[in-house]
Amino acid sequence: MRPLSQLWVLSKGTGRQPRKGTRSLPKHSAAAAPLPSLYNPKWMLSSQLRRANRADLPFLEEMLFEAAFWRPSLPRPLPAVGLRRPDLAKLLFGWGRRGDTGLVAISQSAHSLGAAWYRFWSEGDHSYGFVSEEIPELAIGVRGEARGRGVGSLLLRALLAEARSQGIAQVSLSVEVENPARRLYERMGFLRIGGEGNAWTMLAHTSRGNV
């Protein structure tokens, strides 16, 4: 798989910007780096992205759990229990298959902050945001301590740019209407194309919007 065309950097107080020519970190440098027990957001002076690999599966599962059980007003199950839910258990099963693409955001101190990824699905096996077999479905999760600091925007913008570089014209996702992440998706150019109940199916063209 080709390297990222640019290493995206988010610096505190400077906004989002791609920085060309910056060397990426080693593949496994932040795959499983735990947050300190006394986590201080001030340590996140900047965030960088690297490509996700099979070794990142535990962290991707952690971010899937954060995305699925996002409501702060409701009790959350233990991650091992929540991720056994059939509709969630399959979402990362066999991660690393052809077409799987993901990015991990890490701090300067090599702590994993969040991740975003997309996978292709079929008519007979898909998730809630499925549109077609040619359009991958995107998912994103950010650790609670890192939210509201631009990490999600950084991940989405870079992942949509990566999809475009791979010749992918559109990316879909599913989000509950009340989820604050919906506003981020709309800012990134996602538009509602359908849905069921309180969940929207949204679609973005990788050549448009804020990519």
DRENDO-1510 file (C-alpha; in Angstrom, 1 decimal, always signed):
<recs>
REC; n; res; u; v; w
REC; 1; MET; +0.0; +0.0; +0.0 .
REC; 2; ARG; +1.4; +3.4; -0.9 .
REC; 3; PRO; +2.5; +5.7; +1.9 .
REC; 4; LEU; +0.4; +8.7; +2.8 .
REC; 5; SER; +1.0; +11.5; +0.3 .
REC; 6; GLN; +1.3; +13.9; +3.2 .
REC; 7; LEU; +1.7; +13.7; +6.9 .
REC; 8; TRP; -1.2; +15.7; +8.4 .
REC; 9; VAL; -0.3; +17.7; +11.5 .
REC; 10; LEU; -2.6; +19.5; +13.9 .
REC; 11; SER; -0.7; +22.0; +16.1 .
REC; 12; LYS; -2.4; +23.6; +19.1 .
REC; 13; GLY; -3.3; +27.2; +18.2 .
REC; 14; THR; -2.4; +26.9; +14.5 .
REC; 15; GLY; -5.3; +25.0; +13.1 .
REC; 16; ARG; -5.2; +22.1; +10.6 .
REC; 17; GLN; -2.6; +21.9; +8.0 .
REC; 18; PRO; -0.9; +19.3; +5.8 .
REC; 19; ARG; +2.9; +19.4; +6.2 .
REC; 20; LYS; +4.8; +18.0; +3.2 .
REC; 21; GLY; +8.1; +16.3; +3.6 .
REC; 22; THR; +7.7; +15.3; +7.2 .
REC; 23; ARG; +8.9; +11.8; +8.1 .
REC; 24; SER; +6.2; +9.5; +9.5 .
REC; 25; LEU; +6.6; +7.7; +12.7 .
REC; 26; PRO; +7.5; +3.9; +12.8 .
REC; 27; LYS; +4.5; +1.7; +12.1 .
REC; 28; HIS; +4.1; +0.3; +15.5 .
REC; 29; SER; +5.1; +3.3; +17.6 .
REC; 30; ALA; +1.6; +4.1; +18.9 .
REC; 31; ALA; -0.5; +1.1; +18.1 .
REC; 32; ALA; -1.1; +0.2; +21.7 .
REC; 33; ALA; +0.3; +3.0; +23.7 .
REC; 34; PRO; -2.0; +3.4; +26.7 .
REC; 35; LEU; -3.0; +6.8; +28.1 .
REC; 36; PRO; -1.4; +7.6; +31.5 .
REC; 37; SER; -3.7; +7.2; +34.5 .
REC; 38; LEU; -3.5; +11.0; +35.0 .
REC; 39; TYR; -4.0; +12.0; +31.4 .
REC; 40; ASN; -3.4; +15.7; +30.7 .
REC; 41; PRO; -4.7; +17.2; +27.4 .
REC; 42; LYS; -1.9; +19.8; +27.6 .
REC; 43; TRP; +0.5; +17.0; +26.5 .
REC; 44; MET; -1.2; +17.0; +23.1 .
REC; 45; LEU; +0.7; +19.9; +21.7 .
REC; 46; SER; +0.3; +18.4; +18.2 .
REC; 47; SER; -1.3; +15.4; +16.6 .
REC; 48; GLN; +0.0; +13.4; +13.7 .
REC; 49; LEU; -1.4; +10.6; +11.7 .
REC; 50; ARG; -0.1; +7.3; +10.6 .
REC; 51; ARG; -1.6; +4.4; +8.6 .
REC; 52; ALA; -3.4; +1.7; +10.6 .
REC; 53; ASN; -2.3; -1.9; +10.3 .
REC; 54; ARG; -3.3; -5.3; +11.7 .
REC; 55; ALA; -1.5; -4.6; +15.0 .
REC; 56; ASP; -3.8; -1.7; +15.6 .
REC; 57; LEU; -6.9; -3.9; +15.8 .
REC; 58; PRO; -7.2; -3.6; +19.6 .
REC; 59; PHE; -7.2; +0.2; +19.4 .
REC; 60; LEU; -9.6; +0.2; +16.5 .
REC; 61; GLU; -11.9; -1.9; +18.6 .
REC; 62; GLU; -11.6; +0.5; +21.5 .
REC; 63; MET; -12.5; +3.4; +19.1 .
REC; 64; LEU; -15.5; +1.4; +17.7 .
REC; 65; PHE; -16.7; +1.0; +21.3 .
REC; 66; GLU; -16.4; +4.7; +21.8 .
REC; 67; ALA; -18.4; +5.4; +18.7 .
REC; 68; ALA; -21.1; +2.9; +19.4 .
REC; 69; PHE; -21.7; +3.8; +23.0 .
REC; 70; TRP; -21.4; +7.5; +22.7 .
REC; 71; ARG; -24.3; +8.7; +24.8 .
REC; 72; PRO; -23.0; +10.1; +28.1 .
REC; 73; SER; -26.4; +9.8; +29.8 .
REC; 74; LEU; -26.6; +6.0; +29.4 .
REC; 75; PRO; -24.6; +3.3; +31.3 .
REC; 76; ARG; -22.0; +1.6; +29.1 .
REC; 77; PRO; -21.2; -2.1; +29.2 .
REC; 78; LEU; -17.7; -3.4; +29.5 .
REC; 79; PRO; -16.0; -3.1; +26.1 .
REC; 80; ALA; -15.6; -6.9; +25.9 .
REC; 81; VAL; -19.3; -7.3; +26.4 .
REC; 82; GLY; -20.5; -4.4; +24.2 .
REC; 83; LEU; -18.4; -5.4; +21.3 .
REC; 84; ARG; -19.9; -8.9; +21.3 .
REC; 85; ARG; -23.1; -7.4; +20.0 .
REC; 86; PRO; -23.6; -9.1; +16.6 .
REC; 87; ASP; -24.0; -5.9; +14.7 .
REC; 88; LEU; -20.7; -4.6; +16.2 .
REC; 89; ALA; -18.7; -7.8; +16.3 .
REC; 90; LYS; -18.5; -8.1; +12.5 .
REC; 91; LEU; -17.4; -4.5; +11.9 .
REC; 92; LEU; -13.7; -5.1; +12.4 .
REC; 93; PHE; -13.7; -8.9; +11.9 .
REC; 94; GLY; -10.7; -9.9; +9.7 .
REC; 95; TRP; -9.3; -6.4; +9.7 .
REC; 96; GLY; -6.6; -6.0; +7.1 .
REC; 97; ARG; -8.5; -7.5; +4.2 .
REC; 98; ARG; -8.2; -6.0; +0.8 .
REC; 99; GLY; -9.6; -2.4; +0.7 .
REC; 100; ASP; -9.4; -1.9; +4.5 .
REC; 101; THR; -7.9; +1.6; +5.1 .
REC; 102; GLY; -7.5; +3.4; +8.4 .
REC; 103; LEU; -5.6; +6.2; +10.1 .
REC; 104; VAL; -4.5; +6.6; +13.7 .
REC; 105; ALA; -4.0; +10.0; +15.3 .
REC; 106; ILE; -1.2; +10.1; +17.8 .
REC; 107; SER; +0.2; +12.8; +20.1 .
REC; 108; GLN; +3.8; +14.0; +20.2 .
REC; 109; SER; +4.3; +11.7; +23.1 .
REC; 110; ALA; +3.1; +8.7; +21.0 .
REC; 111; HIS; -0.3; +8.3; +22.7 .
REC; 112; SER; -3.1; +7.0; +20.5 .
REC; 113; LEU; -5.9; +9.6; +20.4 .
REC; 114; GLY; -8.4; +8.3; +17.8 .
REC; 115; ALA; -8.8; +6.4; +14.6 .
REC; 116; ALA; -10.9; +6.5; +11.5 .
REC; 117; TRP; -11.2; +3.8; +8.9 .
REC; 118; TYR; -13.3; +2.5; +6.0 .
REC; 119; ARG; -14.2; -0.9; +4.6 .
REC; 120; PHE; -16.0; -2.3; +1.6 .
REC; 121; TRP; -19.1; -4.4; +2.2 .
REC; 122; SER; -21.4; -6.5; +0.0 .
REC; 123; GLU; -25.1; -6.7; -0.5 .
REC; 124; GLY; -25.3; -9.8; +1.6 .
REC; 125; ASP; -23.0; -8.6; +4.4 .
REC; 126; HIS; -22.9; -5.0; +5.4 .
REC; 127; SER; -23.4; -2.5; +8.2 .
REC; 128; TYR; -26.0; +0.3; +8.7 .
REC; 129; GLY; -24.4; +2.9; +6.4 .
REC; 130; PHE; -24.2; +0.6; +3.4 .
REC; 131; VAL; -24.9; +2.2; +0.0 .
REC; 132; SER; -23.3; +0.0; -2.6 .
REC; 133; GLU; -20.4; -2.4; -3.0 .
REC; 134; GLU; -18.4; +0.3; -4.7 .
REC; 135; ILE; -18.7; +2.7; -1.8 .
REC; 136; PRO; -16.8; +2.0; +1.4 .
REC; 137; GLU; -18.4; +2.8; +4.8 .
REC; 138; LEU; -16.5; +5.0; +7.2 .
REC; 139; ALA; -16.2; +4.8; +11.0 .
REC; 140; ILE; -14.4; +7.1; +13.5 .
REC; 141; GLY; -13.8; +7.2; +17.2 .
REC; 142; VAL; -11.8; +9.6; +19.4 .
REC; 143; ARG; -10.9; +9.0; +23.1 .
REC; 144; GLY; -13.1; +11.1; +25.4 .
REC; 145; GLU; -10.1; +13.0; +26.7 .
REC; 146; ALA; -9.1; +14.1; +23.2 .
REC; 147; ARG; -12.5; +15.3; +22.0 .
REC; 148; GLY; -13.1; +18.9; +21.1 .
REC; 149; ARG; -9.5; +19.5; +20.1 .
REC; 150; GLY; -9.8; +18.9; +16.3 .
REC; 151; VAL; -8.6; +15.3; +16.3 .
REC; 152; GLY; -11.8; +14.1; +14.6 .
REC; 153; SER; -11.6; +16.8; +11.9 .
REC; 154; LEU; -8.0; +15.9; +11.3 .
REC; 155; LEU; -8.8; +12.2; +10.9 .
REC; 156; LEU; -11.8; +12.7; +8.6 .
REC; 157; ARG; -10.1; +15.2; +6.3 .
REC; 158; ALA; -7.1; +13.0; +5.9 .
REC; 159; LEU; -9.0; +9.8; +5.4 .
REC; 160; LEU; -11.3; +11.3; +2.7 .
REC; 161; ALA; -8.2; +12.6; +1.0 .
REC; 162; GLU; -6.7; +9.2; +1.1 .
REC; 163; ALA; -9.9; +7.7; -0.4 .
REC; 164; ARG; -9.6; +10.2; -3.2 .
REC; 165; SER; -6.0; +9.2; -3.8 .
REC; 166; GLN; -7.1; +5.6; -4.1 .
REC; 167; GLY; -9.7; +6.5; -6.8 .
REC; 168; ILE; -12.7; +6.2; -4.5 .
REC; 169; ALA; -15.3; +8.8; -5.4 .
REC; 170; GLN; -17.7; +8.5; -2.5 .
REC; 171; VAL; -17.7; +7.3; +1.1 .
REC; 172; SER; -20.7; +6.6; +3.3 .
REC; 173; LEU; -21.5; +6.4; +7.0 .
REC; 174; SER; -24.3; +5.9; +9.5 .
REC; 175; VAL; -24.9; +8.3; +12.5 .
REC; 176; GLU; -27.7; +8.8; +15.0 .
REC; 177; VAL; -29.3; +12.2; +14.6 .
REC; 178; GLU; -28.6; +13.2; +18.2 .
REC; 179; ASN; -24.9; +12.3; +18.0 .
REC; 180; PRO; -22.8; +15.5; +18.1 .
REC; 181; ALA; -20.5; +13.9; +15.5 .
REC; 182; ARG; -23.2; +14.5; +12.9 .
REC; 183; ARG; -22.3; +18.2; +12.8 .
REC; 184; LEU; -18.7; +17.3; +12.0 .
REC; 185; TYR; -19.8; +15.0; +9.2 .
REC; 186; GLU; -21.9; +17.8; +7.7 .
REC; 187; ARG; -18.9; +20.2; +7.9 .
REC; 188; MET; -16.8; +17.6; +6.1 .
REC; 189; GLY; -19.4; +17.5; +3.2 .
REC; 190; PHE; -21.5; +14.5; +4.2 .
REC; 191; LEU; -25.1; +14.8; +3.1 .
REC; 192; ARG; -28.1; +12.7; +4.3 .
REC; 193; ILE; -29.3; +10.3; +1.6 .
REC; 194; GLY; -31.5; +8.0; +3.7 .
REC; 195; GLY; -31.9; +6.4; +7.0 .
REC; 196; GLU; -34.1; +4.4; +9.4 .
REC; 197; GLY; -35.5; +5.4; +12.7 .
REC; 198; ASN; -33.2; +7.9; +14.4 .
REC; 199; ALA; -30.1; +7.0; +12.2 .
REC; 200; TRP; -29.1; +8.8; +9.1 .
REC; 201; THR; -27.2; +7.3; +6.2 .
REC; 202; MET; -24.8; +10.0; +4.9 .
REC; 203; LEU; -22.6; +10.2; +1.8 .
REC; 204; ALA; -19.7; +12.4; +0.9 .
REC; 205; HIS; -18.0; +12.9; -2.5 .
REC; 206; THR; -14.2; +12.9; -1.9 .
REC; 207; SER; -13.7; +15.5; -4.6 .
REC; 208; ARG; -15.9; +18.0; -2.8 .
REC; 209; GLY; -16.5; +19.7; +0.5 .
REC; 210; ASN; -13.7; +20.3; +3.0 .
REC; 211; VAL; -11.4; +17.5; +2.0 .
</recs>
